[in-house]
Amino acid sequence: MLLYALVLGFMVTIFGAIPFTDALVARLPEQQRRAVRLVKLDELSVREAAAETGLSETAVKVNVHRGIKNLMRLVARDGKA
């Protein structure tokens, strides 16, 4: 299991601190990319992100979770951002 935390623009993982960059986020599917960008980078609440995207709050939460999991897979596979 990969553990992570988002701290000041870095994804802190068991691999170390990895810059949470636009290039890394751009590799996600559209809904995941938008949810991660709004909630984690732009620091909108889930409710605000749901209003912005037209998705339910649950869908935003699911897309953020899946997006972070996919980012971790990309980092684990590629060994870098």
C-alpha positions in Angstrom: 0.0 0.0 0.0 1.4 3.4 -0.9 1.0 6.1 1.6 1.0 9.8 0.8 0.3 13.3 2.1 0.1 16.5 0.2 2.3 19.2 1.9 3.0 22.6 0.4 2.8 21.5 -3.2 4.6 18.2 -2.6 3.3 14.7 -2.5 5.1 13.1 0.4 5.4 9.4 -0.2 7.4 6.4 0.9 9.6 7.4 -2.1 10.3 10.8 -0.6 8.9 14.2 -1.5 7.8 14.5 -5.1 6.8 17.9 -6.6 3.0 17.9 -7.2 3.3 19.4 -10.7 0.9 20.3 -13.4 2.8 17.8 -15.7 2.1 15.0 -13.2 -1.6 16.0 -12.7 -2.0 16.4 -16.5 -1.5 12.6 -16.9 -4.8 11.9 -15.1 -8.2 11.3 -16.7 -10.2 14.6 -17.1 -12.6 14.2 -14.1 -9.8 13.1 -11.8 -7.5 15.8 -13.0 -10.2 18.5 -12.4 -11.2 17.2 -9.0 -7.6 16.9 -7.8 -6.7 20.4 -9.1 -9.7 22.1 -7.5 -9.6 20.3 -4.1 -5.9 19.7 -3.6 -4.2 22.5 -5.6 -6.8 25.3 -5.6 -7.9 24.4 -2.1 -11.6 24.5 -2.8 -13.9 22.6 -0.5 -15.5 19.5 -1.8 -18.8 21.4 -1.9 -17.3 24.2 -3.9 -15.6 21.8 -6.3 -18.9 20.0 -6.8 -20.6 23.3 -7.6 -17.8 24.2 -10.0 -17.9 20.9 -11.9 -21.6 20.0 -11.7 -20.7 16.7 -10.1 -22.1 15.5 -6.8 -19.9 15.9 -3.7 -19.6 12.1 -3.6 -18.3 12.1 -7.2 -15.8 14.8 -6.4 -14.5 12.8 -3.4 -14.3 9.6 -5.5 -12.4 11.4 -8.3 -10.0 13.0 -5.8 -9.3 9.6 -4.2 -8.9 7.8 -7.6 -6.7 10.6 -8.9 -4.4 10.5 -5.9 -4.2 6.7 -6.3 -3.4 7.0 -10.0 -0.7 9.7 -9.2 0.9 7.3 -6.8 0.8 4.5 -9.4 2.5 6.8 -11.9 5.2 7.8 -9.5 5.8 4.2 -8.4 6.0 3.0 -12.0 8.1 5.8 -13.4 10.1 6.5 -10.3 9.6 10.2 -10.8 7.1 13.0 -11.4 
